[in-house]
Amino acid sequence: MEQPSVISRPADQVRLNAFVQGVYNWMFAGLAITGACAWAVSSMTPLRRFFMGNAIVPIILFIATLGLVVALSARIQKMQASTATGLFLLYSGLMGVMISSIFLVYTTASIASTFLVCAAMFGAVSLYGWKTQRNLMGMGSFLFMGLVGIILASVANWFLGSPMLQWIISYAGVGLFLGLTAYDTQRIKHMAETQPADVGPSAVRKASILGALSLYLDFINLFLFLLQILGQSRD
């Protein structure tokens, strides 16, 4: 099914391009903060001991990051744009702390190469989601069910410790988040195209942050699943 574009005037196209550029700029900023925090915690002994040497800290971090995602997703329209921005950047930093152990588990070279593979895959699928005339919105329920399935299988395998099940989860996770990347990109495009022309800069910033959060989560999860497949252990 084709999706007719509602962008018809040069001014509308400029507005759309500015919005989308903002979304990707914030996503890249979040990824940069995540990478910097992950490296800092893994390479600095005091930070590593504090965040990895206490069993309660990862639980607190998980609850904090989950709370931030829920707050941003559900209440961003009631926040100031500066508050939404700060919470997104804080979330990016905490996520970096949470995944910092990858630098202790995998070689730096394999992390770097996996990141490049992830960036290439993410870019290609995001471009597809932007350019395709096919309506991907119908995939939303299917992708959500897949996400729930991945979460339940991961929890189950935490107890089972099955290498085969983990292999299946990793490949399924890659496919799921590639699908979510295309879906979210088209959803962001639709959001940009249907924004009122007189929307204020604060509302635009909050919409950009919300779009960036979606793509950021797609990228991070895609990277982590790819790392389980492509990463080379330090052992």
N, C-alpha and C positions, 0 to 999 in steps of 0.2 A: 504494500500500500504506500503510495507516495504521500509525502508531507509537503504541502505547499508552504513556502516561506512567506512570513508576514513582513519581512524586511524589503522595503521597496524604495526608500529614499536614501540618498547618500548620508544624510544626518543619522538615520536609523542604523546604517551599516557602521558608521564611526562609533556610535554608542554601543553597538553589539561588540565590536572589536575591543573597545576599551574595557568593557565588562569582562570578557573572556580573558584578556590579558591580565586583569586583576586577579581572576581566579587562579590562573597558572602561576602568577608571581607569588601569591600567598602560599600555594601548594609547595613551590620550590623553596620558599623561605622556611616552611615547616620542615621539609626534608633536610635542609641544611642544618637547622637547629637540632633535629633528631640525630643526625650523623655526628655533629660536634659533641653533643652530650654523651652519646654512646662511646665515642672514642675517649673522652675525658675520664669517664668513670672506669673504663677498662684499663686505662694506662696509668692512672694515678692511684697509688696504693691506698692512701687514706680514704678516698672516695670508694674504691673497690671494696675495702673492708666494711665500710659503713653500709653500702647498699646491697652487698652480696653476703656479708658475714652474719646477718641477722635474719632469721626466718620470717619475722613479722613484717619486715620492710617491703618485700615483694607483694604481700597481701595488701598493705596500705597503698602502694603504688597502683595496684590493679583497681582497687576501689576508687581511688582518686581519678584515674584516667577514665574509668567507666562513668563516674559522676560528671566529669567535664564533657564527655561526648553527649550524654543525655541532656545536660544543661544547654549546650550549644544547639543541639538538634530541636529541642522542645521549646526553649524559651528565648531564642536569639532575637525574635521580633520585639521582645520587651526590654532588651538590653540596649545600652549605649553602644555605638559602633566601636568605641575605644575599648569597652569591656569585652565585647565579643572577640576583638583582635587579640587582646591580652590573654584571654582564656585559650584561644587557639594556639598561640605561641607557647603558653605554659604547658598545654597538652602535648605539643610537639617535643618539648624538653623532657617531660616525664616519660614519654614513649621511648626516647633515646636512652634514658636510664634503665627502663625495663628491658630493652633488647641489647644492652651493653655486653652481655655475656657472649654474644656471637663472636666478639673479638678474641675471646678466650677458647672458644670451641673450634672455630674455623680459621684457616690461614688468611692473612690479610689479602694475599693475591686472589684467593678464591672469592672472598667477599667483594673485592673490586670488580672482578670479572663477572660475577653474578649480578652486581648492580648494573653493569653496562648491558647485560642481556635483558635484565628487567626493564631498564629504561627504553631499550629498543622495542621490546614487546609492548610495553605500555604506550609508547608513542604511536606505534602502528595501529593498535586497537583503538586508541583514543581518536586518531585521525579517521578511522573507519566510522566510529560513532558520530563524528561530526559531519562527515561527507555523505554517508549513506542516505538514500531516500526511503529506506525501509523503516517502518515504525517499530522501534524496539521497546516501547513502553509496555507492551503486553508481556515482556519477559520479567517484569518486576516480581510478580508472585512466585514464578518458578525459581528465580534467583534467590529470593528470600527463603524459600523452602530448602534450596541447596545450602544456603548459609547455616540454617538451623541444623541440617544434617551433618555438615562439617563439624560444627561445634559439638554436637552430641557424640559423633564418632571420635573426636579428639579427647573428650572427657572419658569415654569408654576405654580408649587405648592408653590413657594415663594409668589406668588400673591393670590393663591386660599386658601392656608392653610388647605388642606384636609388631615386629619389623615389617611384615607384609601389609598389615593394616595401615601402618604409618606411611608406607610407600603409596598405597592407594589414596590415603588422605591428602598427601602432598600433591600428587598429580591432579586429583579432583579439585584441590584448592587453587591450583594454577588456572585450571579451566574456569572455575567459578569467578575468580577475580578478574580474569580477562573479560568475561561476560559482563561483570559489574562495571568495568571500566568503560566499555562501549555504551552500556545503558546510562551510566551517570553522565557521560559526556553529552549524549543526546538530550538528557534531561536538563543539563545546564544550558545547552544551546536553546532549548525551548524556553527556559526561564529568561534568558537574555532577550529573546525575540519578543516575548510577551510582556516585558516590563513597560509600564506607562512611560511616555516621553518626559513627563514632568516629575518623575520620581526623584527624591532628594539624594544627595551624596551619602548620607548616613545609611539610608536603606540599600543603596547600591553596595556600599562597603559590607554590610551585614550579609547580603546575598552572595557577595564574592567569597566571604569567609565560609559560608555554609557550603558553597560549591567546592571550595578548596579542601574543606574537611572531607568531603565525599571522595574526591580523587586522591587525597593524601592516604586515606585508609585503604583504598584500592591498591595504591602503589606499595605501601608498607607490607600489606598482607601478601601481595604477589611476590615481593622480594623475599619474604621469609619462607614461603613455600618453595620458591626456586632454590633458595639456599640449602634447604633440606635435600634437594635433589642434586644440585651442582656443587655444593660446598665441599671442600676438602678438610677433613678433620686434622687438628694439630697432633692427635695421638699417633 
